[in-house]
Amino acid sequence: MFADLITSKSRVRLLSVYLQSPFDMYHVRELVRRTQDEINAVRRELAFLEKCGILIKEARANRLYYSFSKAYPFYFDLLEIGAKTVGLGSEILKNKTKLGKIKYAMLSGRFVRRTKKGSDDVDILLVGTVVLPELALLVRLEEKRLATEINYTVMSEDEFGFRKKKHDPFIASILSGSRIMLLGDEESMLA
């Protein structure tokens, strides 16, 4: 979690807002409402994050709006951290024991970056013995929050290994794309 690395609680709350919706722009007052921090604390952290290059500001009408800077060298790294600390990735990690015995859990790079996807694209892959009702509940909550459908695939270790060994086109398409590993070792999953 960010709180383990960052000592400013205001900065942690502010970054969490941006990581939940990394492509949105926010006005200072909206950030105050979302973080429930003092306005001066929010302004101070915004100035710091802008100075570091993490956020950029844009004037619209008489207001300043802030958003993540895609030019920031660690932009995609922040998205990866966000995928594990907020939203569905965080919920999967928090509830991994309730979800069963999961060997691999991954989010697709397209899902994390919210880029355009095809109807057959898989957003989440879980391999192992998964409690489907628990997973479905987490997915439904995230679908409601994001206002979009999430495509997920669950398979046993045996099925995954068999389909990977047979070079199944469906598995090959998932494994050839970018991914964020939530659980399991990426190298052993690809081997």
C-alpha positions in Angstrom: 0.0 0.0 0.0 1.0 3.6 -0.5 0.7 4.3 3.2 3.7 1.9 3.7 5.8 4.1 1.5 4.4 7.6 1.8 4.3 9.3 5.1 1.8 12.1 4.1 -1.7 10.8 4.6 -3.1 13.6 2.5 -0.8 12.6 -0.4 -1.9 8.9 0.0 -5.6 9.9 -0.2 -5.0 12.2 -3.1 -3.1 9.5 -5.1 -5.8 7.0 -4.3 -8.4 9.3 -5.9 -6.3 9.5 -9.1 -5.5 5.8 -9.1 -9.2 4.9 -8.9 -9.9 7.0 -12.0 -6.5 7.7 -13.6 -7.9 9.4 -16.7 -10.1 11.9 -15.0 -9.4 15.6 -14.2 -10.4 17.0 -10.8 -11.0 20.5 -9.5 -9.5 21.3 -6.1 -12.9 21.4 -4.4 -13.8 18.0 -5.8 -10.5 16.6 -4.4 -11.3 18.1 -1.0 -14.7 16.3 -1.1 -13.2 13.0 -2.2 -10.2 13.0 0.2 -12.1 14.7 3.1 -8.9 16.7 3.7 -8.5 20.4 4.5 -8.3 22.5 1.4 -4.8 23.8 2.3 -3.5 20.2 2.7 -4.9 19.3 -0.8 -3.4 22.4 -2.4 0.0 21.7 -0.8 0.0 18.1 -2.0 -1.2 19.2 -5.5 1.6 21.7 -5.7 4.1 19.0 -4.6 2.8 16.4 -7.1 2.8 19.0 -9.9 6.3 20.0 -9.1 7.4 16.3 -9.3 5.7 16.0 -12.7 3.1 13.4 -11.5 0.2 15.8 -12.0 -0.4 18.5 -14.6 -2.8 21.4 -14.2 -5.0 22.9 -16.8 -7.1 26.1 -16.6 -10.7 25.8 -17.7 -12.9 28.8 -17.4 -12.0 30.2 -14.0 -10.9 26.9 -12.4 -7.8 24.8 -12.3 -8.1 21.1 -13.0 -5.5 18.5 -12.2 -4.8 15.1 -13.9 -2.2 12.5 -14.1 0.7 13.4 -16.4 1.2 10.7 -19.0 4.6 12.2 -19.6 5.7 11.3 -16.1 8.5 8.6 -16.4 6.8 6.4 -13.9 3.2 6.9 -15.1 2.6 3.3 -16.1 4.3 2.1 -12.9 1.8 4.2 -11.0 -1.0 2.6 -12.9 0.4 -0.8 -12.0 0.6 0.1 -8.4 -2.9 1.5 -8.6 -4.2 -1.8 -10.1 -3.0 -3.6 -6.9 -4.0 -1.0 -4.3 -7.4 0.3 -5.4 -10.4 -1.2 -7.2 -10.8 -4.8 -8.3 -7.1 -5.7 -8.0 -7.0 -4.6 -4.4 -10.2 -6.5 -3.7 -8.9 -9.7 -5.2 -5.7 -9.4 -3.1 -7.7 -8.6 0.1 -10.1 -11.5 -0.4 -7.7 -14.1 -1.8 -8.5 -16.6 0.9 -12.2 -16.2 0.3 -11.7 -16.6 -3.4 -10.1 -20.1 -3.1 -6.7 -21.4 -4.0 -5.5 -19.1 -6.7 -2.2 -19.9 -8.4 -2.3 -17.0 -10.9 -4.3 -13.8 -11.0 -3.7 -11.2 -13.6 -5.3 -8.0 -15.0 -4.8 -7.2 -18.6 -2.9 -4.1 -19.5 -5.8 -2.9 -21.6 -8.1 -3.1 -18.6 -5.7 -1.2 -16.3 -5.1 1.5 -18.9 -8.9 1.6 -19.8 -8.0 1.4 -23.5 -10.4 0.3 -26.2 -10.9 -3.4 -26.2 -12.6 -6.0 -28.4 -15.6 -8.0 -27.2 -13.5 -11.1 -26.8 -10.7 -9.5 -24.8 -10.2 -10.9 -21.3 -9.8 -8.3 -18.5 -9.0 -10.7 -15.7 -7.6 -14.3 -15.7 -7.6 -16.4 -12.6 -6.1 -19.9 -12.5 -6.7 -22.3 -9.7 -9.6 -23.4 -7.6 -11.8 -20.3 -7.5 -15.0 -19.7 -5.6 -17.0 -18.3 -8.4 -19.8 -16.6 -6.4 -17.2 -14.6 -4.4 -15.4 -13.5 -7.5 -18.7 -12.6 -9.3 -19.6 -10.4 -6.4 -16.3 -8.5 -6.6 -16.6 -8.2 -10.3 -20.2 -6.9 -10.2 -19.2 -4.2 -7.6 -16.3 -3.0 -9.9 -18.5 -3.1 -13.0 -21.0 -0.8 -11.1 -18.1 1.6 -10.1 -16.6 1.7 -13.5 -20.0 1.6 -15.4 -18.6 -1.0 -17.8 -18.7 -4.7 -18.3 -15.6 -6.7 -17.1 -14.8 -9.9 -19.0 -13.1 -12.5 -16.8 -11.9 -16.1 -17.3 -11.4 -18.7 -14.6 -9.8 -22.1 -15.2 -8.2 -24.9 -13.2 -4.4 -25.3 -13.2 -4.8 -28.5 -15.2 -6.9 -26.8 -17.9 -4.6 -23.9 -18.1 -1.5 -26.1 -18.4 -3.2 -28.3 -21.0 -4.4 -25.3 -23.1 -1.1 -23.6 -22.9 0.8 -26.8 -23.9 -1.6 -27.2 -26.9 -1.0 -23.5 -27.9 -4.7 -22.8 -27.6 -5.4 -19.5 -29.5 -7.5 -18.1 -26.6 -4.8 -18.6 -24.0 -2.1 -17.4 -26.5 -4.0 -14.2 -27.0 -4.2 -13.6 -23.3 -0.6 -14.4 -22.6 0.7 -12.3 -25.6 -0.8 -9.1 -24.2 0.4 -6.9 -21.5 -0.5 -7.8 -18.0 -0.4 -6.9 -14.3 0.2 -9.9 -12.1 -1.8 -9.8 -8.9 -0.9 -13.3 -7.7 1.7 -15.8 -8.8 4.9 -15.6 -10.7 4.7 -14.3 -14.3 7.7 -16.3 -15.5 6.3 -19.6 -14.2 2.9 -18.7 -15.7 4.4 -18.2 -19.1 6.8 -21.1 -19.0 
